[in-house]
C-alpha cells in the first residue's frame, strides 16, 4: 500500500496528519517539499486531484505571498504555480496521496477520509483534541 505525504516537519497540522497515517500501521513515503519541491506537473496534479483551484492551494501566512503580489486577481494559474515552485513555502500543506484519493489535509483529520486502512488505536492531536477513541473510531464533535 503506497501513501505519500508532502510534509513540513515544522507544521503541527502536517505532523498530526503523518501520525494519523502511521496510526493505520502504514509507513508512508514522506516528501519534505521545502527541501524537495514537486515538479510543476506533480504540483498541478496534486492540486487538481484534490479538487482545488491553484489559488486555494497557496499558503499565505508566513510566506512571501504579499511581497510577491500574489493577491492580484489577474494572475494566471501558470504564474501562481511558478511562484509556488520558486518559493515552496507557498505550497499549502500537507497534501496526501493514497489509493483512495488526494487531499489537502487541513485540518489533519481530513486524511481519515482517504486512508484505506482503519486506525489501530486512539489518537490525540498535539493540541489535545481527541480524534480517534480507544477503539480506533473517529470522534466527532457537534456544534
Secondary structure per residue as TSV (DSSP state, phi and psi in degrees):
chain	resnum	aa	ss	phi	psi
A	1	X	-	360.0	124.4
A	2	X	-	-109.2	122.9
A	3	X	-	-127.9	135.8
A	4	X	E	-122.2	135.8
A	5	X	E	-122.5	129.5
A	6	X	E	-90.2	105.1
A	7	X	E	-117.0	144.4
A	8	X	-	-123.4	108.6
A	9	X	T	-64.2	-14.0
A	10	X	T	-84.3	-8.2
A	11	X	-	-100.8	123.9
A	12	X	H	-61.2	-40.4
A	13	X	H	-62.2	-42.1
A	14	X	H	-66.3	-42.4
A	15	X	H	-62.9	-42.1
A	16	X	H	-63.8	-40.9
A	17	X	H	-63.1	-45.6
A	18	X	H	-59.8	-42.6
A	19	X	H	-65.0	-37.4
A	20	X	H	-65.5	-38.5
A	21	X	H	-62.2	-48.2
A	22	X	H	-64.8	-25.8
A	23	X	T	-69.4	-7.6
A	24	X	T	-91.1	-7.1
A	25	X	T	93.4	3.8
A	26	X	-	-102.3	136.3
A	27	X	-	-98.7	110.8
A	28	X	-	-79.2	165.8
A	29	X	E	-75.7	122.5
A	30	X	E	-105.7	118.3
A	31	X	E	-111.9	111.6
A	32	X	E	-79.1	93.7
A	33	X	T	-65.8	-18.7
A	34	X	T	-71.8	-30.2
A	35	X	T	-90.9	-31.5
A	36	X	S	-135.2	77.1
A	37	X	-	-61.8	148.5
A	38	X	-	-69.3	163.8
A	39	X	-	-71.4	166.6
A	40	X	H	-56.9	-45.4
A	41	X	H	-62.5	-43.6
A	42	X	H	-65.9	-44.3
A	43	X	H	-61.7	-46.6
A	44	X	H	-61.4	-38.7
A	45	X	H	-68.5	-42.7
A	46	X	H	-56.4	-47.2
A	47	X	H	-64.6	-47.8
A	48	X	H	-64.5	-45.3
A	49	X	H	-65.0	-27.0
A	50	X	T	-81.2	-5.5
A	51	X	T	76.4	26.1
A	52	X	-	-106.9	161.4
A	53	X	-	-86.5	161.1
A	54	X	T	-59.9	-43.9
A	55	X	G	-60.0	-36.2
A	56	X	G	-70.5	-18.2
A	57	X	G	-94.1	2.9
A	58	X	B	-90.8	133.1
A	59	X	-	-90.1	131.1
A	60	X	-	-98.6	-45.1
A	61	X	T	-66.4	129.4
A	62	X	T	71.8	23.4
A	63	X	S	-131.7	172.4
A	64	X	S	-82.5	23.1
A	65	X	T	-50.8	-54.7
A	66	X	T	-67.9	-44.7
A	67	X	T	-60.6	-30.9
A	68	X	T	-85.8	-2.6
A	69	X	T	68.2	30.0
A	70	X	T	-75.3	-3.5
A	71	X	T	-83.6	-3.9
A	72	X	-	-63.3	123.2
A	73	X	T	-65.1	-23.1
A	74	X	T	-83.4	-1.7
A	75	X	-	-69.2	137.8
A	76	X	-	-80.7	163.3
A	77	X	H	-59.0	-38.8
A	78	X	H	-60.7	-42.1
A	79	X	H	-64.2	-44.3
A	80	X	H	-65.5	-42.2
A	81	X	H	-62.7	-42.2
A	82	X	H	-60.2	-41.6
A	83	X	H	-63.6	-40.6
A	84	X	H	-64.3	-37.2
A	85	X	H	-75.4	-33.0
A	86	X	H	-73.8	-28.8
A	87	X	S	-132.4	81.8
A	88	X	G	-57.5	-19.2
A	89	X	G	-63.7	-16.0
A	90	X	G	-75.9	-14.4
A	91	X	B	-78.4	119.1
A	92	X	-	-66.4	155.7
A	93	X	S	-144.7	161.6
A	94	X	-	-95.2	140.6
A	95	X	E	-87.0	138.1
A	96	X	E	-128.0	135.3
A	97	X	E	-119.2	124.9
A	98	X	E	-131.7	172.3
A	99	X	T	-60.6	-18.3
A	100	X	T	-95.6	1.3
A	101	X	E	138.8	-177.0
A	102	X	E	-122.4	139.5
A	103	X	E	-147.9	142.1
A	104	X	E	-85.5	113.9
A	105	X	-	-93.8	71.2
A	106	X	S	-126.7	105.2
A	107	X	S	-75.2	167.5
A	108	X	G	-58.5	-32.1
A	109	X	G	-69.6	-8.4
A	110	X	G	-61.6	-23.4
A	111	X	G	-61.8	-27.0
A	112	X	G	-60.5	-28.3
A	113	X	G	-70.1	-19.1
A	114	X	T	-119.7	2.0
A	115	X	-	-77.2	130.3
A	116	X	S	-77.8	-15.8
A	117	X	S	-117.7	151.6
A	118	X	-	-74.7	163.3
A	119	X	-	-69.7	142.8
A	120	X	-	-94.4	-10.6
A	121	X	S	-171.1	-174.8
A	122	X	-	-66.6	155.6
A	123	X	E	-147.1	130.3
A	124	X	E	-123.5	130.1
A	125	X	-	-66.3	163.7
A	126	X	T	-59.7	-24.7
A	127	X	T	-86.3	2.5
A	128	X	S	97.3	-5.2
A	129	X	-	-73.0	125.5
A	130	X	E	-79.6	125.8
A	131	X	E	-109.2	-37.7
A	132	X	E	-126.3	130.6
A	133	X	-	-82.1	-177.4
A	134	X	T	-66.0	-17.8
A	135	X	T	-95.8	7.0
A	136	X	S	81.1	16.4
A	137	X	-	-97.2	145.4
A	138	X	B	-66.9	132.7
A	139	X	-	-92.6	127.2
A	140	X	-	-110.7	144.6
A	141	X	-	-112.5	141.6
A	142	X	-	-109.8	147.5
A	143	X	-	-82.1	360.0
